[in-house]
Amino acid sequence: MSFCKYSTEFVASNKTEIDNIFINDYLPFADPKFVKVYIYGLYKCNNSSAFDNNIEAFSKTLNMSEEEILEAFSYWQEEGLVQVLKTSPIEIRYIPLNNVVSANKLYKTDKYFTFNSQAQEIFEGKREISKTEYGEYYDFLERFHVEQEALLMIMKYCVDSKKSAVGYNYILTVAKNWANEGITTAAQVEERLQAFEQKSTEINELFACLGIKRNAYVEERALMDKWLNDYGFNLDVILHVAKKGKLKTKSLERIDSVITKYYEMKLFSVMEIENFEKQKTELYALAREINKTIGVYYESLDGEVENYILKWLNLGFDKDVLLDIAYYSFKKSIRTLEGMDKTIAKFYKLGILSSQALKEYMSDIVSTDEQIKKIIESLGLSRNVNYIDRENYKTWKENWNLSDELISHATTLAKGKDSPLKYLSRVLADWHEKGIKTIEEAKKTSPIAEKNIVSKENFTGRSYSKEEINALFQSIDEIDV
């Protein structure tokens, strides 16, 4: 008989990998040696009839005593992951973890004797805890590895808060939420409850504002804790939201949705919120105008205002430049807010946040195009300036630091050549390599031979008109955002 083998259900499932349930719910809490035994046994189940599938081979391979291996399998049997079918010779059956999670696990009565009596006392005779409810508590304690005293404290707090015999689903919802946050010990629960009590003044003021005459529930105190600690709002902001006419309601969930919206919009003070509400009409009007310009329609503008318009204004863009960019975007067939947002990000990198800055930037582009146009015409050519021309001119001026006078002198040398633009580019590259910066130095240098000119076309590509919009967008195409 093999030492380890799958159960019929496990074989049918055709799984040999480690289940995520094991990694998440069992591995973090088990002794590392026990984990090693479980995984190695799982591996050996793939070939249950192998000659080395026995406790002696396990002991040798894992460098553990047979007693330690038996102790490990005893632990996993208690957790419900395996069954010890025989002890002489020992035989282990692995159970599918899905079966373990869904099964009604049997718990030792003495393990939860004290917990049972203390849990029942919490309800002070208001109701009896059923066998099913106890089973749910046990399962939670085992799966989440929560201390019994911690769960009892949570139960009492829930009952005291609601002043009623609350159901176990409510209690376990609170307990699971806290366990997922890492609150599993009595000390950690005590710390959380103390934090809640420290916020009692704030929650009482909020309840007074809303006309609520009862104690705050656990989830309501958790919301207050989130607003104050996680989001970083002051109480005056929370009360301001609660006092708003449309929010004069006893629903803290509605208040939470509004406060969360302000948090996402990075509006943290009463003044910022009031300014936003006052400007909302203008913001929505701006959104409609931008949509009309780029050719889109949205029935609701809330998302656009919150995710785009407000963000752009907070970056420092003024209304007029946003409308200009929307117009230019439409002309460049950018017909979505996402596309416009990427374009705006490029302008932001360039520091162009106002219409005046945009006009100056475009003026520089037009001026540069005029300089390039003069070079092209000086070479006896007649065509529009294109993107490659701009890239080459930028290289000559910014990267190689060549003056307009030196470029003009090189133009006189290139004029009349078979490929004047190619020749011009090669001459300037030659001067850059030699460190020539003045016309006098250039005149002392022998002109390059046309046969040395590389055949690669330097000034080809799609031609663009001199139109301001095209020049503008071409200048930002290479900007990474």
Order of alpha helices (4+ residues) and beta strands (2+ residues): beta-alpha-alpha-alpha-alpha-beta-beta-alpha-alpha-alpha-alpha-alpha-alpha-alpha-alpha-alpha-alpha-alpha-alpha-alpha-alpha-alpha-alpha-alpha-alpha-alpha-alpha
